[in-house]
Amino acid sequence: MIENNLIINNYIQKFHLNSHVAKNLNSQYKKKINQIKDKIKIPNQFFNLFNKDYNFSVDISDLKKFNGYKSVALIGMGGSILGAEAIYNFFKKNVKKDFYFLDDLDVSKIIEFKKKIRINKTLFLVISKSGNTIETLSNLFYLDILKKNSKNIIIITEKKDNILYNISKKFNLFFVEHKNYIGGRYSVLSEVGLIPAYFMGLNIFNLRKNMLKYFSDNKILKDGSIKLTNILIQKKIPNIVFLNYSSKLEKFLYWAQQLIAESLGKKTDGFFPTISNVPKDHHSLLQLYLEGPKDKLFVIFSSEEELTKKLRVNKLLNKRSLLNNKNLNQIKLAQKKALIETFKKKKISFREFKIKKINEETLGQLFSYFILETILIGKLKNINPFDQPAVEQVKKITRRILT
């Protein structure tokens, strides 16, 4: 099925689905999607994020004074940084500034980063919903960049008594409120992802332009949500393998991995999403994929790539070659088509997401699709898609050990 510049197809085998369960989910779906629609215009709750009149907590014109920085460094963890990195990776060739993403406790990486940049010539975006994320604070303090009235630091966190917010007040730093009703892994189309996108030179309003598409025409959303919930209920396919044929989408898939794992992985429920870069993995994992345990749902991702130079092989070898006059993208496409044909012959369930045009509207549409589908699966399966109780438990124990 074609949705403008994004093609989504579900080739999920009927024997992986239960018809009785499907009927029940169909009747539930309309109620769930209508409940979501009703909440879009209600301020101060999550689904207001999808409102075309969403109230930003910062005036975009106030960001212009930071445009002179040619280097931008993001300090964050998980949902606070994965979305922005996905946006950057998607549009990297068009971004004229140097972007750095500090999202781990890696001393060697930070030392190398400090060698590459000049602290006073770099804009730092420090992002944490809670304002108390240990890794984010550790990296911030290790860099030793905090100074009174610093003009190259933007703090994005909740407006409450937390370490980052208190730092912003103590040092008089530029502060942007992270809405307390938008969880980190869902925040990419809020200030958390859009402010970095602004400094990338992107049209941030176009990133939000197609967010409502699946509310007005939701056949694809309904099909995907119901079928994946059905599979989850059967407990026969616990694994999702993202087969990535586009380097532009790799960071997006890490964002989607967190979204799915953290939102649905509750009380022995959930999918285990992994990322497989292909065609490279054709030569290491494909045998297992095709004839190993039938416990995986494959999701194929690709995008229209720029044409590369064609291979001139016949003259070199003095004989005909199937590679002659082909570019690398044609070869990769042939490998993807061969895999799809094989999946169909072997009756292996898979989905396909194909991006036909690289622009802000399409990426925003892809983000919003995955957010909505994940939430709907949770609601249909009676899983709370917004919390992460086990993660919070580990955070509490970490703080106790450090005390």
N, C-alpha and C positions, 0 to 999 in steps of 0.2 A: 504494500500500500504506500502511496506517495503522499508525503506531507511537505509540500513545497520543496525545500532543498534537503530534506531529511527523509530517507527511505527506511521504514521499519517493517520487518517481516518476521512472523513467528512460524517456524516449521517444527512444531512440537507434536510428536507422535501421539495418536489417540490412546495407545495402550499405556501411556504414562499418565493419563487423565482418567478420573472417575466421573462418569456421566451424572450420577446422583449428586455428587459433590458440586459439579459444575452447575447444575440446576439451582442448587441452594445458594451458591455464590452469585449467580446471576440476579437472583431476587434481592440479595443483600447489597449488591453493587450500587444500584440506583439510589438507595437510601444513603449509603456512605458518601457518594460523590455529591449528592444534594446537600448533605450536612457541611461538606467542605465549601461548596459554593456559597452557602448562607453566611459563612464566617469571613468571607473575603473583605467585606466592607466594615467589619467590626474592628475598631482600633485596638492596639495593644494586645493582640493575640496572633499566633503564628501565621495563619492563613491570610492575614492582612498584607503579608509580604507579596502576595500575588496581585494586590490592588494596583491598578495603573496609576493611582494617585498616592501611592506609598509615600509616607512622609519621611524624607531623609533627615538624619540627625545632624547633618552638616550642610551648609550652603556651598554648593560646588564652586562658586566664585571665590570662596575663601581659600580654596586649594591652589589657586593660580600663583600665589607667592612662592610655592615650592617647585614651580615648573623649571627653574633654572638648574636644578640638580640633574646631572647626567648619569649618576649612579644611584640606584635605589636598592636598599636591603630590607627584606622582610624577616622579622623574628617572630616565630609562632610555632604552634604544634597542631597536628591533626587538621580539623576543619577550619582553623584560623588561618591556614596557609596553603592547604592543598588545592582549594578552589582557585586562588590567585595564581598558583604555579601552573595549574591546568590551563588557565586563560593565556598566560605568558607562552607556554609551550605551543599552544594552538596558533598564536600570532607572532611567534618569535622573529620571523624574517622581516616583519614590518615594524618591530619595536626598535626605536633608535637609541634607547638608553640601555645601560647595563643593569641587569637585575640579578640579585643574589637572594637565595632562600636558605635561611638558617633554621632548620627544623629537626635538629638532633643534638645530642651532647657529644660532639666530635671535636676535640681540641685541635687536631691537625687541620681540620677543615676551617676552623675559625682563624688559626694562625695564617693559613694560606690566604684566607679572605682579607685579613688585615694587611698582608703584603701587597695585595692587588689594588686596594682602594686608599683614598685619603679620607680620613674620618670626617673632617670638616667640609668635604666636598660631596658627601654621600647623604642621601635622605634615608632615614631609618623609620620604618613602619613597625611598631611593636604591637602585636595583636594577641589578646587572650580574653575570651568571654568572661571568665571568672576573675581575671586579674591576678590570679594566684598560681598559674601554671608553673610548676617547678622548673621545667626545662627552659621555658621562655625567659623567666627571671634570671636563671643561671647564665644564659647566653648574654642577656642584657648587661648583667653585672661584670661578666668576664671581659666584654668589649670595653668597659670603662668609658662610656660615652656620655654619661649623665652630667650635665652642667646646668647651672641656673640660667633660665631664659634661652636655652638652646633653640636655635631656629631650624634645626634639621632633624627633629624628632616629632613623630606623630604617634600618639597613644590611642589605641582603640580598645576599649573595655567597657564593662558595665559601670554605670554611674552609681557606685555604692562604695562602702568601706572595704576596699581591697587594695593590695599592694600597688598595682599599676596605677589605679586611679589616684591613690594618695601620692605616688611619685609625680604624676602629672600636675598635681596641685602644688606640691613642695617645690618643684623645679620650674613651675610656670611653663609647662609644655603644651603644645597644641593637642587638644583632646577631642576625640570623636566618640560619642556614646554607642556602644554595642547594645542593641535592643535586648532586654533581658528575656523576651519571649521568643527569640530566634536562636535555636541551638547552633553550636559551632559548625556541625556537619551540614546544616541546612542554610548556612549564611552566605554562600557564594554570590547570590544575587542581591545581597544587602550591602551595606557600607563596607563590610569585611572584604568582599571580592571586588566591589566596584571602585573603591578608592585606589587600590593598586592598578586596576584596569585604566583608570583615568590617567595615571602617570605613565602608562604604556602608550598613551595617545589614542586609545580606543573610544568609540562612541558608547558610553556606558548606558545610555537610554535605549540604544538598539539591542543591547544584551538582555534587556527586560521586555523588549517589544513583543515577543511571541510567547510570553509566559502564560497567557490565558487561552492559548490555542486549544489545549486539550480539555478545556471546560466546555467549549462550544461544539467541538467535533471530537468526541472522545472514544470512537470505535476502537482505535488502536490501543489507547490507554486501558480501556475495558478488557479487551482481549488479552493483553499482556498481564494485567493485574490478576485476572481470574485464573488464567492458566498457571501462572507462577504460584499463586496461593494453592491451587489444586495440587501441584507437584509437592509443595511444602507439606500439605496435609498427608499425602501418600507416604512421605518419608523414604522414598526410593532413590531420589536424586538429591543428595546433600551438597553437591559441589557445582559451582558455576565457574567455567573457564572462559575468561575473556581472551579471544584470539585476535590479536591486534596487528592489522596490516598497515597501520598508519602511524608513523613516528609522532605526528602532531597530536595524537590522541592518548599517548602513553600516560601522561600525567593526569589526564581526565579519568583514566581507568583507575589510577590510585585513589583519586577522589571518590569514584563510584565504589571502590572496594571498601573504603571506610564507611560510606553511607549505608551499604547493604549489610555489612558485618555488624556494625554497631547498632543499627536500627532494628534488625530482625533476630540477632543472636541472643535470644533470651530463653531461659528455662528449657534447655535442650532443643529449642527450635532454631531455625535460621539456615541460611546458605553459607558455604565457605567459598568466597570468591578469590580466584587466583588470576594472575595476569601472565599470558603466554605470548611473547613476541614472535610473530611469524612473518616470513617463511623460515626464519632461523630455527625455530623449534620443530619444524617439519623433520629436521635431521636429528632430533633427540627425543621428542615426546610423542610424535605422531603415531608411532606403532601402538603405544599405550592408549592414545586417544581412540584409535579405530578398533582395537581388538582387546583392550584391557577391560577392567570392571565397568559395567554400564551404570555408573553412578555420577555421571557428569552431564550438565546441560551446557552446551557450547554457545557462546555469544560472539559473533564475528563483527569486527569493527573495521571500517575502511573509509577513506576519503579520497576525493578527486585530487590527485597530486599534480604538481607542475611537471611538464614534459622534460625529460632529460635527453641527452644526446643519444642517438641511435648507434648501436654496435655495428661496426663494419668488419665482419668476420670472414666473409667469403674470400676476399682478396688475401687476407692474412693466412688462411689455411689452404688456399687454392682449391677449395671445394665448397659445396653448399652446406650451410649450417642453419638449423632451426632458430638460432639466436640472431642471425643476420638481419639487419634493418629493424631490430626491436630495441625499444628503450627499456630501462630497468623497471619502470612502472607497468609496462605491458607484460613483462615476465612475472611480476608479482601478482598482477590481476589474473593471469593464466593459472597460477598456483592456487589462488583463492577459489576460482571457478572449479578447478579440479577437486578441491577439498569439499566444496558444497555438493558437487555431483556425487562424490563418494559418500558423504553423509546421507544423502537421499537414498542411494542404493542400499546402504547398510541400515537404513531406518533409524538413524541416530538423530535425536532431537537437537535442534539448534535454533538460534535467532540471528537476525542480521540487522545491523545499523550501518547505513551507508550515507555519508555526507556528500552531497552533490556540489555544494558551494561553500567556500570558506569565508564566513563573515560573522559579525557579532550576533545577528538574529538567529542564525543556525545553532551556534554554540549555546546561546541562552535557551533556545528551545530544547536542546539536548539535556542541559542541566535540569530544566523544569520538568521534563518528562521523567527523568530518573527519580527526582524528589517526589513527585506525585505518585508514581508507581510504587515506590518503596513504602510510602505512608499508607497507600491503599492496601497493599499486601498485609501490612501490620494490622490495619483495622479489620480486614476480612478474616484474619487469623486470630484476632483477639490478642495481638501482641502490641504493647505500647511502643511505637516507633520513635518516641522522643527521649526516653531516658537511657541510662547506661549504668545500672546499679553496680554491676561487678567491677567496672572500671573505677567507679568512685571508691569502692572498697580498697582497691590496690593503692589509690592515691592516699587514702587515710593511713594505711599501714606504712607507706613510704614516709609520710610526715612524722609518724610516731618513731620510726627508726632514726630519722635525721634529728629528732629533738634531743 
